[in-house]
């Protein structure tokens, strides 16, 4: 939508302006949390720096390629596999460390509180038990909130310098991040394949066959490292691999005494579909409420001092503790304990059975009975999930309904506060209570005795979690691997698909919502069909900040300090009277000579090829070349005559920062034709300035010092900032030749390229900048990630409709 000026009055979906007021386009409302007034929707921010996955094929990189052979290539791959293995092992060890201390503090907390409750229930001092529980919870929440808010990176990590010579590029960082994301999920659920698919579905924007093997290997390393140490520590049998993950659902198996029981039947699929619909609706409600809470926090909590965020975390912990304690004491029912059935003979299944039986709470209940609400609330979440999956005793439908409502609201309130709160496990527990409630209703009120409650609890967990996060493939495999029951594949897949379709009808997944709230310009998987009405020329940014092949230090410093762009096109001006300007200025002469030397003509290419083609008639080639040169000289003379008749202006204005563009310049003079030669990054320019790569005007550019690839990448990923540069050490009149360090062959598109093609090229190749070059090699604009966000494309599409 264009701005409104003068007496023009226009209204649209985004804003309305009349008189002399100028409207602000959506792309202008993108700076640090600025929102649209009507819909209060946060637009993508421009201050995020994207990673650069495209290789910069410059001279230092080519020098590395010249020295590269098969032996060095294999060594590089071996080191990469070793790093991937180290990531997996470290992730498994971190999981072991977390599991040890979580179990330690959980046993300490619930042990002290349970003893206090059992003692105070007779003496009438339950308030003391509540204070003890509050003391545990508030202390750990306070410490966790402080750790979240302290900026460790700015304190310590920036001072650490690693001299590891390998993998100093964003491409390698991307692969290792994908492997780490998969390893974390694999270690948590004991699901290496599910972790790999999670990285593919949610954590990666690029994928290939080689990365698949590395990510799977990393997931396997994390899973079996954790399994090896946990099995050895808990069972004393090192190398038995009996505990595959931190969260395992155990084996689902009907009791041998119940001949009518089946894990699930074809008739149950209908109930699973309905549960998927309800799970999608519940997930959409959860996301909607959490989004409103997150917006409230962004407006009223985050702008205030960090102490306010700590106090908010303590408030959430206080309310949660009181609700859990009161609900367990008041709302729970005493249920009859059932005799433990035969689940399995192996040590792991015996461990699951012991965990289920030992986690039963008997608060305020007589012998041989247990408090069903306290059993769910006064246990770790993993134990409560196992209770819902495998407890033969029944939970009251009223208890399950109240637990689901309370846990739903508390989890929705908690997600987003300044503590490392989770989402996966709370959603699984909330959904498991919903599924167990459905099973109880079908058994008690409809009379379906063949139903296995554990299956419905699992399907309920999948339905609710799928409705919240909208994951399908990876979540299906994770749940199958966690249950070790392949027959659950079809019902879980159907449930997750229905839950996703239902939830997508109302809003996005919780992860996508929070990404949007933070203004991260994350691209979708593909564009909408109607976006093909736009072309690259409709979405590109034509107002460019560019550098020349040979530029003074004064100009580079001015450009870097007055802009925030992360890349600059390297261009030369396309003028017909270049020979006149070459006579008076050595700097301009160098730029024009570089332009002429880099222009590839068909005649010149044929001349080079004919040197190795002895059979080609040299006379014909000479005549063809002479004709071409003569026509060029004639056209050049005509252009020079035309320039003499027109008003003259200084070429290469960026070489002289003190000479700002004149106000009476025409549009053609401001957006003059620029021959495109390549792209150079901000980090590369700053590195050249810091290391003094330049030459004087009285010398040849060949005298300029050369940097190797290792020197260019030495400061990766924390390159120096231009504002930290000591200008007294630089001679502003010195010249920098950027041509050896620019990327001379980046991906480019034509102005007539459709948006879907631009989007696919940008996203598939992991680009950071995409120049738009016309048919004669002139750059006319540039496309960045911001130009391809859904909000920007929608705004451009509305402009397109208005101009039709």
Secondary structure by P-SEA (a helix, b strand, c coil): cccccccbbbbcccccccccbbbbcccccccccccccccccccccccbbbbbccccccaaaaaaaaaccaaaaaaaaaaaaaaaaaaaaaaaaaaaaaaaaaaaaaaaaaaaaaaaaaaaccccaaaaaaaaaaaaaaaaaaaaaaaaaccccccccccccccccccccaaaaaaaaaaaaaaaaaaacccaaaaaaaaaccccccccaaaaaaaaaaaaaaaaaaaaaaaaaacccccccccccccccccccccccccccccccccaaaaaaaaaaaaaaaaaaaaaaaaaaaaaaacccccccaaaaaaaaaaaaaaaaaaaaaaaaccbbbbbbcccccccccaaaaaaaaaaaaaccccccccccccaaaaaccccaaaaaaaaacccccccaaaaaaaaaaaaaaaaaacccccccccaaaaaaaaaaaaaaaaaaaacccccccccaaaaaaaaaaaaaaaaccccaaaaaaaaaaaccccaaaaaaaaaaaaaaaaaaccccaaaaaaaaaccccccccccccccccccccccccccccccccccaaaaaaaaaaccccccccccccccaaaaaaaccaaaaaaaaaaaaacccaaaaaaaaacccccccaaaaaaaaaaaaaaaaaaaaaaaaaaaacbbbbccccccccccccccccccccccbbbbcccccaaaaaaaaaacccccccccccccccccccccccccccccccccccccccccccccccccccccccccccccccaaaaaaaaaaacccbbbbbccccccccccccccccaaaaaaaaaaaaaac
